[in-house]
Amino acid sequence: MPNEVRIEAIEHKGRACWQVRLGHRGLRFAQEDLARAFAAQLFARRQWLKEQSGPSAECP
């Protein structure tokens, strides 16, 4: 699914880092725990938005 929250281990400029992605957008973090905390918040926010918009609407 293109709009799911994903965490990927990547290498950027020769350094290992973690990337949180939602669709084609992403943020990089140097620490895994920070990436996981951000991904959890993003996931919770998306779930809340889906609940607020009603059962038939889907979050973009």
Secondary structure, 3 states (H helix, E strand, C coil): CCCCEEEEEEEECCEEEEEEEECCEEEEECCHHHHHHHHHHHHHHHHHHHHHHCCCCCCC
